[in-house]
Amino acid sequence: MIIMETGKYDFELDMTTENSNAAILRNISPSSRVLELGCAHGRMTKYLKENLNCTVTIAEVDEEAGKVAQQWASNSFLGRSGDIEKESFFDELNSVKENNFDYIVFADVLEHFKYPELVLNRCKQLLSSTGSIWVSIPNISHNAVLIDLWNDEFTYRKTGLLDNTHLRFFTEQSLAKMVEDCGLTVNKTINLRNTVENTEFQNSYDDVPATVALLMKRREHGETYQFVWELKVKV
């Protein structure tokens, strides 16, 4: 179980710009049953409850953060009970009949797991017949990362694409393969872009040879910062 630094992901929900939280929330139907895994302080939980009238079950290993989110949740699994990578977490959900969700949400969460594919496989059993899994995943092949690599740099940061608590890294193809291997299919894609100059890396295309920069700019997902995908169980 990975315990996140307290307060690390405590920031306000922004529904006015293109970001992963907003992109997911805009695709949640009102009055749905939602399982939010890795809810942090509950910025999405609050919106789901107060704005969309959803019934929300949460899980969060950071118990202090989870207790804040708990006020908007119908059921909560916090601390060790909220360790999503443990099979006992899913057993407990089933024991309290929390196993028929319209949506399961992983907002920048799967990359923190050792075995995200195992978690996704278990989550399939918790969906309603028409249910969806929404994931947002950072793109490790963003050009800003490649520019640093070209210059022999790979520096972890507090947050962002190289968050120092990320255990797994994904490109579009590797994410698609994991989804396929889990018996899921991609129903909707929202690829959130961020130009190289506007990332936390503070680098630019001027930091690589002009020919390299030109090729980077031609890459389909060179400036895709996050993949936000809706997943369905393959039938």
N, C-alpha and C positions, 0 to 999 in steps of 0.2 A: 504494500500500500504506500502510495506517495502522498505525503502531506505537503500541501502547497504553503508557501510563505503567506502568513496572515495578511490580509488586505491587498495582496498582489493583484487580484482581479476585481477589486472593488471600484467600479467606475459607473457613471450614469448611463442609462439606456438612451441612445440617440436614434429616434425614429425619423429624423429629417434628412439623413444622409444614407449613402449606400454602404452598409456594413453588415456583417454576418448575422448579428442578432436581429436587426430590423428585417433583413431578407427572409429569415425563417419566420418571424412573427407575422409578417404580411401574408404568409401562406397557411396559417393556422385558422381553421374555421371556428367561429364562436361556439361556446357551450360544448367543447370537445373534452375528452379525457386525455390528459397529457402526462407522460412520464418524462421529467426533465432530469437528465443525468449529468452531474457536475454543475449544479446551479449557482455555485459561488454565493454571493450575498443576495441573490434573488432578483436581480434587475429584470430578467425575463419572467420570472415567476410572478412578480407583482403585476406586470402588464397582462399576462395570461389570465390572471384572476380578476383584476379590476377592469380591464378594458375589453376582454374577450369572454368573460364569465366562464372560463374553463375550470374544470376540476383537475388540480395539479398534484401529482406525487413527485417528490424530489429525493435526490440522493446526493450527498456531498461529504467527502472525507474530511474537509476542513470544518470541524464541528462549530467553531466560532462563527464562521461565515454562514453555515447552514442554519444556525439558530436565528439569524436575521431573516433568511428566506422562509423559514418555517411559518411565519405569521400569515403567509399567503397560500400555504399548502394544505391539502386535506390529509395527506400522509407524508411522513418524512423519515428518511433513513440517514443518520448522521454519524460522523466519525467512522469507527470500524464497521458499524452496520451499513454504512454507505459506501463501502469498498466494492465497486462495481465489478472488479475483476475476480471476486470470490464467488464461487458457485452458490454459497450459502445466501448471498444477497438475492439471487433469483428464486431460491427455495422459499425465502421469507415472503417475497412478493406473492408467490403462488399461494402460500399458506393464508394470507389475508385477502385472497381473491382479487389482488391487484394485477390482473393479467389479461386485460381486454382493452388496450389503449388505442385511441384513434391516432395518436402521434407519440413517437419517442424522439426526444431531442438530444443531440450531442453537439452543443455549440462550442467548437474549439476544445474538444475533450479527448477524442480518440487517439490523438497523437501523444497523449500522456500515458498510454497504456503499453505494457509489455506485449500483450497479445490482443489487440483490438478486434481481430477476426473472431476470436472466441466469444467476445462480448456481443458482437453483432449477431453471431449465430444463436446465442441465447435469447437475444432480444426479439428475434423473429417469432418466438413462441408467445410473446406477450402482446402481439398486435391483434386488433380486431380484423375481421375478414377484409376490410377496406383500408386498414391502417397503413401509415407511412412512418419511415424513419428519416428524420432530417439531420444531416451532418454538415458541419463546416470544418474544412481542413486547410491549413496553410500549405502553400505551394513551395516546396523546397527548391524548385528549378526556376524561381523568379530570377530575372536578369540581375537584380541587385546582389543576390547570393553568388551568381556565376562571376560577376565582376570582382567580387572579393576573392573568390577562389582563383581567378586568373592571376591575382596579385598575391597569392599565397596567404590569404587571410580566411579564417573561419572562427569567428568570435561569438560565443554565446552571449545572449543578452537577457535582461530581466523579463521582457515580453517580446512578442513579434515572431517573425519566421524562425529565428534561432533562439526561442525561449529556452532558458536553461533547465527546464523540467520536461522538455520534449524527449520522448524515448524512441519515437518512430517518425520517419520523414516520408512524405509522399509527393510524387508527381501525378499528373493526370492519369498516366498509364498504370502506375502501381496502385493508385487508389481504385481505378476501374477493375483491375485484376482482383483486388481484395473483395470488392463488392460482388464480382462474378463468382469467386470461390466460395462466398458465403451464401450462395443461392438467392441473391438479391439482384434486382435490376434497377437501373437509373431511370426514374420517371420524369424528373425535371432537373435542369442544371441552371445555376446562376453563378457565373464566374465573375468575381469581384476584382476589378483591376486597380492597380496603384503604380504610377510611374516610378521609375528608378529613383528619380530625384526627390520623390516625396516619401521614401521609406526611411526606416530607422538606420539604414546603413550609411547614409550621408556620402554616397558615392555617385558616379555619373558615367555615361558612356565615354566621356573624355579620359577615363581611367584605363581604357583598353585601346589597342590599336584600332584605327578607323575601320579596317576591313572586318575585324571581329565585332565591333559595334554594329556595323551594318547587318551582319548575319544575325546577331542577337535581336535586333529590332524586327526581323522577319519571322521570328519564332511565334507560333500561334499563342502560346501561353507564357511568353517571356515577361509580360507584365501582369499576368494573373496573380493576384496576391492570395486569394482564397477560393477554394472550390466549395460552393454551397449546393448540396445535392439532396433531392428527395429520392428515397429508396423504397421499393416495394418488393414484397416476396414474389419470387419468380413462380409463375404458374405454368 
